[in-house]
Amino acid sequence: MITNISLLSLWVKDIDESKAFYTDVLGFEVGEDLQLGPDFRWCTVVHPAQPEIQLHLSTPSNPLPDYLVEAMNRAQDEGGLPGVGMNVDDCRATYEELRAKGVEFLQPPEERPYGIEALMRDNSGNWMVLVEKRDYSPEDFEGVDLG
C-alpha cells in the first residue's frame, strides 16, 4: 500500500544553478548530491519543514531519446514546464521577499476562493505557485473565472 509521496522530479537546465536557487533563494536544504557514473547525477533538495519529500533536480538527458531531450529543452527555454505548488503563510510578503531576490513572477498575489495565490518561475523556467490557503467550499467558486 502506498503510504505517502516521497519524491518529485523537476527538469532543470543546470543542476548546480538550480540547487543554488532552491537553497539560497527559496530556503530549501540539500538532500543528496551524488554522481552516479559519468552521465548521471542524483541531486535532491528538501524543505526543512517537510524533509520527507525530496525534489529531484535533473537535466533532460539519457536515457531519454534525443528528440525528447530537445523537446524538453525547448519547453524549458519557453518557460512552459510545470513545477510545484508551495504553501506560504503570507503570500504578499513572500512575493515581495522573492521579488527582491530577483525571482521572476508571472502573476502577483491575487485573491482566489481558496486563498491568495502568486505565480512565479524558478531559474529553469518551471512554473511554481505560491498559495496562502484559506478554508473554502464549492459554492465559493460559483461564477469565478480562474483563467
Helices and strands as residue ranges (DSSP letters): E 7-11, H 15-20, I 21-25, E 29-35, E 41-47, E 50-58, H 66-78, E 82-87, H 91-100, E 104-112, E 115-121, E 127-133, G 138-141
